[in-house]
């Protein structure tokens, strides 16, 4: 069974992401939650998930710094952003840091299917 790490400082938003994952057909996967970027980094290194879905703006460590730290540690875990903003600058920064995609809120199960197809 694949493991998906969902990082967002909003508990409600984590629940929405998890529900949308289920609706998109990923309900059989083991879901691990993180409440900020530092928590995400620690859990990613300890739990070795198959995919990370992270918010961008979080306390303690933001999503892009978490991704940079993961890549700096040699981790190649597939990483994507699910965030409230999706400017071209953010998309370019996400891609250059190693993110596979940036999904802007609001999102649908179809959006998840489109971006996660073939990843897990």
N, C-alpha and C positions, 0 to 999 in steps of 0.2 A: 504494500500500500504506500502510495506517495504521501509526502508530508508538505503542507503549505503553511508558511509563516505569514501571518497578517499583522502588520504594525500600523497602529494609529493611536493617537493620544485620546481619541474619543471612543469610549466603550460602545456607544450607540453606533458609530460609524463602523467599528469592527464587526458588530452584529450584522449590519447591513451588507458589508462585504462578504461575510460568511454565508448569509442567506442567499446572496446573489450567486456565489460560487455553487451552492447547492442547486439553485434553479438552472445554472448553466451545465449541470451534470457532473460537478466535482464533489458531490456530497459524500462519496465513499472515501475521500481522502482524510488523513489525519490533519486537523487544523490546530495550529499553535498560535497563540496571540501574544503580541508585545505591545506595551503601552507607550513606548517612546523609542527613539533611535538607538540609545545605549542598550536598552532591553533587547531590541531587535538584533543588534550586533552580538550580544552575549548569547542569545538563544540560537542565532544562526550558526555560530561557531560550535556550540555545544550539541545542538540537535541535528545539524546537517540536513535542513529541509531541501526538498526538490525544487521549491519555488518560493520566492519572497515577494509579497505584495505590500508596498509601504506607502504611507502618506509622506508628503514632502516636509510640511511644517509641523514639527513636534518639539516639545521641550527636551532639555538635556543633550540631545543630539538630533539634528534634522535628518531627513531621509537621504539627502545627497551625500552628507558627511558619513552616514552609515554605509552607504554603497561604496564610497571611496575607501573607507577603512577595510571593508570586506575584500575589495579588489587588491588593496595594499597587502593584505594578509595572504594573498594567493588564492582566495576563494573564487570559484567560478559559478557559484549557485545562480541560476537564472533569477533576475531581479527586475521587477516592474513597479512603476508608481501608479497609485490610485489616489488622486489628489484633487483639490478644489480648483486649482489653476492649471491651465495648459498652454501658457504662452509659448511662442516659437523659441524664445530664449531658454525657457525651462526645458523644453523638449530637446533642444540642441545640447544643453548642459547634461541632461539625463543620459542621452545617447553617448556623448563623449566620455562620460564617467563609466559607462558599461551597462546601463539599463537597456532592456530589450524593448520597452514600451512605456508610454505614459498615458493612462486612461484618466480623462477629466470627468469629475462628477458633474451632473448626474450620469450614471451609467446603467446599463441593462445586462441581463444575462447574455444577450446576443453579443454585446461588446466584449464580455469576458470570453465567450466561446471563440470569437474572432482572434483575440490576442493570445489566448492560452493554447490554442490548437497546436498539437505536436510538442508542447513543452513538457507535459506530465501525463 
